[in-house]
Amino acid sequence: MSVNPELQGRVFPPVAPYLVGREKVREFSRAVFATNPINHDPEAARAAGHNDVVAPPTFAVVVQEATLAQLLAEPGAGIDFTRVVHGDQRFSYSRPIVAGDVLTATLAVTSIKTLGGHAMVTAESTIVDAAGAHVVTAISTLVVRGDE
Amino acid sequence: MTPASPIRSVTELTVGSVVAEASFSLTRDSLVRYAGASGDFNPIHYRDDVAQSVGLPGVLAHGMLTMGLAVQPVVDWAGDPARVVDYQVRFTRPVFVDAADGATVSVVAKVGALDLEAGIARIDLTVMFNGATVLGKAQARVNLA
C-alpha cells in the first residue's frame, strides 16, 4: 500500500475544541523541562502581561495530535502508521497559547512527495481560538517508509 | 544553565554569539512523564521489546520531547515563553535512553540571524547526544520587540 497522492490539498473537518487547562500546561511544562515561572505561576504570567500560565512553544502538538489521528485513520489515505517516522516539525505562532484558551484545529494536507520509495506527507494544522482568530499553525512532515 | 539576562533589543546581539547553553539528563522516567503529558503512548518510547521488534537497539526519546526541551534555554534567555514566535526542527538521529544510564542531551543556542526591523532574532540550536547532532535546522525565532 502506498500513500494516496489524491490526499494533497485535502482539508479535513475541524476537530472538537480543546480547552487548555492550567494543570495541563504545568504538567506539559514539567515534562519538557520548562522551569520558567510564566509556564507555572499565574501571578508571574499576569505580571508579564498574560491572562494565565503560558504553554511551552511545543505544547501545540497536544492540540495538533487529534488532527494527525484523523489523517492516519483516513481509510483511503494509504498511510500505514507502523511505517511513519516524524521528519520535520514547525510551530508558527500569532500569539502564545495560555490556560483557558479554547482551541480548534483544522488539518490540511499541503504536500505529498515521493522520494526513493518513501513518501513525505506535509500536514498543516491551523489552530484558532474561540473567536476564530489564528493562534498557531503546526506543520508536520511525516515520512512514510515504502515496502522493503 | 546560563542565567537569564535582560535583553533590550536585537541591536545588542551579534550573529554567531552563544546566548545560552544547557544539558539535560533524560531517564526512562522522563519518557513516561512526556508520554503522559503529551498523549503520545507509542510503546517504542517505553518498551525495549517493541523497539527491538522494529530494528532499534532499544527505547528512544520522543522526538517531540527533544524538540521541547531544546528550546528551553532560549525561553530562559528571552525571559518569557511567549517571545518564541516560531520554532522548527528536523529529526535527524534518535536519542536512545538506556534503562540504567539514561541519556544526556546538550544544547548550544547561537544567534543565527537578526531582523532588526521586526525586532526578531533567529536563534540556531545545536542539539547533541552521544557526540552527534540529533536535530537539524533547529531554529527558534524570538520576538525581542
Interface residues (C-beta under 8 A of the other chain):
Chain A: K24 E27 F28 R30 A31 V32 F33 A34 T35 N36 I38 N39 A48 H50 V54 A55 P56 P57 T58 V61 V62 E65 T82 V85 H86 G87 D88 Q89 R90 F91 S92 Y93 R95 P96 I139
Chain B: F24 S30 R33 Y34 G36 A37 S38 G39 D40 V54 G63 M64 L65 M67 G68 L69 V71 Q72 V75 D76 G79 D80 P81 A82 V84 V85 D86 Y87 Q88 V89 R90 F91 K137 A140
